[in-house]
Amino acid sequence: MNPPAKTAAAVCVGLLHRTDLQLCYQQARKLVTYNFNVASTVDTMSSNFVPTTSELALVNQIFAQADTQGIGIITGDVAVKVFQGAKLSPSALGEIWSIADDNNDGFLTKKGVSIAVRLMGHAQKGQKVDRSLVNKREIYYSFALTHP
């Protein structure tokens, strides 16, 4: 499979001037699927990542509120609004984003949001956020969902 030439955001920006939202969503889904598949095969940092049941429940709530178009991604702008409910510093949230958005796509899939939720829990416990915490499951987190 050849890698896509553009990110989902670039494809959508190019299509939005034609107001072709349906095509934008279709292209974004294809790219998200491609990026997730590539990340699954080459990403050693999160290859063993398995979200807990409670993490999945929270991620599903986040997507139900924040991904109203159902395209399967949360953009950075939306994440900032949603993740402020974790009551962490902007620098901590920035570090969490950089780890969760490992491919630097500018958006998070459910896997990325799951990783972010776990890292926010560790940060709330006072731990310094780094990649080694991705597969450390024993956490507690407090998260007030805010609407994007």
N, C-alpha and C positions, 0 to 999 in steps of 0.2 A: 504494500500500500504506500503510495507516495504521500508525503506530508502536504497538508493544505498550504496554499500560498499566503493566506491571510488568516488573521484571527477572526473569531465570531464578531467581535466589535467592529473590525474594519469592514467586514462584509455587510453588516447591518447599516453602518454609516453610509456606505455606498448605495445601499438599496433604499434607505429611508428618503432620500431626496426624490425618489420616484413613488413614495408612499406605498411600497410593496411590502407591507408588514408580514404577510403570510410567508413570502419567500424568505424574508429575513429570518423568521423563526425556524423555517426548515433548514436553512443553511447553518444557523447557530446550533441546532440539534445535531446536525452531521458533524460539525467541528467539535462539539462537546463530546460526542461519542468517540470520535477519533482521538481527541486529547486524552480522554479517560482510558481508552485502550492502550495508547502509547505509555501513559503514565503508569498503568498497571504492570506493564512488562519491563520498564526500565527504571522505575522509581524505587530504589532500595530503601529510602527513608520511610516510606509508608506502605511498602509491599505487604507487610504483615499486619497492617492496621485493620482492626475489626472493631467497629463501634459497639458500645454496650446497648442494651435494650433501652435504657433511659436516654442515652445520647441520641439514638435513632428517633425516639418519641419527640424529643426537643427539636431535632433537625426537621422532622416532618411538620411540626408546628411552624417553624421558621419558614419553610417553603410554602406552606398553605397561606401564610400571610404575605410573604415577600415576593414570591414568584407567581403573581396573579395571572400571568400569561401562560404559565405551565411549560416554559421552555427548558427547565431543569438547571438553571444557573442563577446565582445571586451576584450582581455586579458590585463593584467596590463602593459606589455611592449608596446603594441599598444596604450593604453590609455595615457601613458606618452607622447608619440610622438604627439598624436592628441590633447590632452588637453593643451599642451604648448601654443597653440594659444590663450588661455584665459589670458595669461600674468600674472599668479599668482605665488606666491612663492611655492617652493617645499613643504614646510610645510603645506600651505593652501591646495594644491592639495592632499597631503597625508591624511589630515583630511577629505576632500571631498570623497576620495576613501574609507576610512574606514566607512563612513556613507552609501555611495551608494552600497558598497559591504557588505551589512549587514550580510550575511551568511558566510563571509570570504572565498568565493570560489576561489578568484584569478581572476575572470572575471566578467564582467557586461553584463546583458541582456539589452534590450531596456529600460526597466523600470529603471534599475540601471543607465544607461547613462542619461536618462531623469532627474533623481534625481540629478546626478552630474552636469548637465547643469544648473539646477535651483540653486544649491548651488554655482556654479561658479559665477552666476549673483549676488547673494547676497554678495559674497566675493569681487567682483569687485566694489560694492557700499560701501565697507569698513566695512561691517558687519562681526562680528566674526561668523565663521561657526560652527553650531551645529545642532543637530537633529530637533530642534524646527522649523527650517527654511524650512524643507522639504515640508510642506503643506502651506507655505506662498507664494502666487502666485504673488503678485505685485512686479515684478522685472524688471530690464533692464540689458541686458548683451551684451557684445561685444566679439565676438568670431571669430577669423580668423582660418579657418580650415587649418590644416597642414597635409600633407600626411604622413602616418605611415612609 
